[in-house]
């Protein structure tokens, strides 16, 4: 717990730190990778280059400073951070590395303004945050390990089956090498993986695109231009190859109501929506499934969605497909982009819960349209595949 004097210093210096926080976090990551290269595999370097990871760190620090005296709010604000850390298997002994490098970065950016008293106060604040994150992450690790088919740390899986879903998306069905069962997860969640490419260890996380079955997990991965891991999956990995999985995680899960559901996806953002649609239909809910693909060749899971519509579920499914360009070829209901008019036409009555995933610009446009249509913020749910950031951030 911070002393009264440390609290006073934090309150007095927080505006200055906030003003320079982007610069601090941009300095922090290169510094940490230089001092501790062993932590680099935990980070997607693409998100370092485009500034996504530093922005996410800055947002998390600011959220904690602003909300730290309200325990429930701060736990909610940190839920996404905890989910991403759990999918990477972050451990308590890694937090001192972050703390050391973050304080050095603050000192380098703010210079003489960082007196010993200021450094001591911010160091104590970081330790408070680290202690809370360690507690929340350990609770998640323990809860999952105690489930039937659960584990702690990594578990080896092998590729049992692959399927080309579209020109750019390929599915991989993974089964545990030990032959045991696998724990269930909440539809909409993602899972962390660890593998070696050319002798280099890398971590990634991907949405679980199948429904829980106790035997296997399915990942559906888009080939990204310049994507080291996605290209390795598409070009190198095949049936029989092995990799390590961590536990499922993520906050994009269905609410516990009977309200209608609108699922809106762009491109590979469809992967968490398929199991969410199945779960909502099992619950007897009305489901409107809106998917936007760039063109017919990139439209994945069309047959799977058709089959889903024919199953005898208690709920009802309405599917709406858009192609940004080209001809519909009988598969697309519209040519163009998701916009306010289309969402208004298909938005269910009765206070629907709306979930959307896709590229940043796509999610921003959907969020703005739903807001204009009167869907309150608490009924608009989304999740980033990469580092989290506000949808309307500059």
C-alpha angles and dihedrals in degrees: 000000000000119000121242090255092051090050089052092050092049091050091048097046101034094091091054093047091047091051091055099031096108090054091046094052093045088055093042099064099051088045092052094046090050094050098036110023090170090076095055094088089065091065131070103231091208088066089049092053096048093045095244096123096047090048091051092051092048091051092050094050092048092047091052094048091050098043105028094110091057105066099191094048093047092051089051091048091050096045093097092048090051091049093052092045092050091051087055096044093238112191133205094250090063094062096073088057091056092044094051094049094042092054091047090051091050090051093049094049100040097035117182091007087077101080120179088262092052091047091049093051095048091044089055091048091053091049090052091052093045092051091053093048092048090051094049094045093048090052089053093047092050095046093052094044090055093055119098104270093013129131142181123240116358130341126194118244131178129212107256099175141001132200132185105230097179140340090287107022126074127180125220122196110207127199127184115261090221090062094235130130123274126229121252122248137196113272107252095039127120132219133222122233136191124202142153123246117186090339094310122116115227134180127208138157128219135184118261102241099187133069118261111270105162092240110066147001126231124213121187110199130193118219102240120202104254091002106147097195099037092050090048089056093048100040106029115020119082142158111317097025116125137220138164124256130201123201127297115259142159141115101239098102133134119272118243098249138097094239120132114269129222115194115192122184139173121204114315088000084091093078098085092038097066096064090039090056091050092050094047091049090050087053090056095248131146108252127196109190115197117183129178122197128176093237143336094277091057096047107112129192096016092138092043091054091048089053091048091055091054096052119103100249125159088235130065128241128208114184123201119184128190131188117200091212142004130035125319093229089201092301102084125069092193140018113219136039135315108269141164095271094054093047091048090052093054103029107123121238121243108058100301124206109233123206123184137176132174142094117340095256091048093052092046091053092047092047092051092048093049091048090053089050090057100255104148121232093251089061095049110086128180142154134201121232088213131030113335120249135160111279092232098043116136 
